[in-house]
Amino acid sequence: MEAKRVGRRIKSYRKLKRYTQQQFADQLHISVGLLSAVERGAKEAPDELLQKIVATLQIDKQELIDADGHDDKG
């Protein structure tokens, strides 16, 4: 997964659900700094955090990987 692309999608879904960064970070039990780094693509989210993100946003992990539901690698 490309960290920047995934980060942009996390941010987009977060905004669609009307979470501020602070609210979303609180829900995930992480710092706003970590959330910001993940959304910018500066840091790749560990799998455990991705699982919390998709559960909180009520989306499928595949939606973060590719908008069409397919990984670019095939």
C-alpha positions as semicolon CSV with decimal commas, in nm:
position;residue;x (nm);y (nm);z (nm)
1;M;0,000;0,000;0,000
2;E;0,123;0,344;-0,080
3;A;0,124;0,544;0,243
4;K;0,032;0,879;0,085
5;R;-0,261;0,738;-0,110
6;V;-0,394;0,548;0,191
7;G;-0,345;0,853;0,411
8;R;-0,545;1,073;0,174
9;R;-0,827;0,821;0,174
10;I;-0,829;0,798;0,553
11;K;-0,853;1,177;0,570
12;S;-1,135;1,185;0,313
13;Y;-1,340;0,920;0,492
14;R;-1,274;1,090;0,827
15;K;-1,410;1,416;0,690
16;L;-1,711;1,241;0,535
17;K;-1,792;1,105;0,881
18;R;-1,747;1,458;1,020
19;Y;-1,470;1,372;1,263
20;T;-1,210;1,635;1,348
21;Q;-0,856;1,504;1,374
22;Q;-0,880;1,534;1,752
23;Q;-1,210;1,344;1,772
24;F;-1,085;1,071;1,541
25;A;-0,752;1,035;1,723
26;D;-0,942;1,009;2,053
27;Q;-1,163;0,734;1,908
28;L;-0,852;0,545;1,793
29;H;-0,665;0,608;2,122
30;I;-0,368;0,761;1,937
31;S;-0,211;1,106;1,930
32;V;-0,321;1,372;1,684
33;G;0,043;1,387;1,571
34;L;0,038;1,021;1,471
35;L;-0,295;1,059;1,291
36;S;-0,165;1,364;1,107
37;A;0,151;1,178;1,001
38;V;-0,057;0,885;0,872
39;E;-0,296;1,113;0,681
40;R;-0,002;1,296;0,520
41;G;0,162;0,968;0,427
42;A;0,469;1,053;0,634
43;K;0,414;0,737;0,841
44;E;0,258;0,410;0,733
45;A;-0,015;0,292;0,969
46;P;0,052;-0,047;1,128
47;D;-0,204;-0,314;1,045
48;E;-0,356;-0,299;1,395
49;L;-0,419;0,075;1,354
50;L;-0,566;0,023;1,006
51;Q;-0,809;-0,227;1,155
52;K;-0,919;0,031;1,415
53;I;-0,952;0,298;1,145
54;V;-1,176;0,090;0,918
55;A;-1,387;-0,026;1,213
56;T;-1,435;0,330;1,338
57;L;-1,514;0,465;0,992
58;Q;-1,734;0,162;0,917
59;I;-1,565;0,093;0,584
60;D;-1,387;-0,205;0,432
61;K;-1,007;-0,208;0,437
62;Q;-1,015;-0,257;0,060
63;E;-1,167;0,092;0,026
64;L;-0,843;0,238;0,160
65;I;-0,625;0,030;-0,068
66;D;-0,800;0,117;-0,392
67;A;-1,109;0,321;-0,477
68;D;-1,225;0,047;-0,716
69;G;-1,168;-0,223;-0,456
70;H;-0,856;-0,361;-0,630
71;D;-0,496;-0,337;-0,522
72;D;-0,282;-0,171;-0,791
73;K;-0,042;-0,467;-0,779
74;G;-0,290;-0,694;-0,947
